Amino acid sequence: MTAKDFIRAVSNGEADIIQMLLDIITQIGTPYCIIGGLGVNAYADPVVSLDLDIVVIARNLEELCAKAVEAGLQIERFEHSINLSSSKSDLRIQLQTDARYQEFISRSQRRNVLGYEMMVATMEDVLKGKLWAYMDQTRRKSKRQKDLADITRLVETYPDLLIHLPDSVRALIE
């Protein structure tokens, strides 16, 4: 079983919506990068996630959404994200609209994540995004705990990253 087959099986995927999204990105030629848990998976031992967090250059966001609807994906808008979904997969794609993530795109690098060649934020940027998410007191406690686990996975794999952590987070990990 390939990594792509695995993620499709885990997400009950009748359709490969990751590949659909990557094809749309290629079609419109937009810069992007993967962040979040799958971004962590690019640098540390992978953990299964049904979320794909992605940053697309802001000026191309609406065009990507229009193409996603044409491809049969549903769109739901939130304060800091646009979520794409399909009845043919349990995988959720979250397009981050928080402007802080835009700078990650220019530093991203091509990496293999679960069998897909994708542009991924640098390890330091993935960590920064996870720290932002963990420190956001408005997020559900369960989400923040997952963020802390992802931060821990990165730091265990790359101990030099400890210097990037605020003292309060470092104390929880050490």
PEURBEL-V889950 format. One record per helix or strand of 3 or more residues. SS is the DSSP state (a for helix, b for strand). FROM is the first residue (numbers start at 1). TO is the last residue. If there is no record, write none. Layout:
SS_FROM_TO ; SS_FROM_TO
This chain:
a_3_10 ; a_17_28 ; b_32_35 ; a_36_41 ; b_51_56 ; a_58_70 ; b_74_77 ; b_81_86 ; b_89_96 ; a_99_107 ; b_109_113 ; b_116_120 ; a_123_135 ; a_141_157 ; a_159_164 ; a_167_173
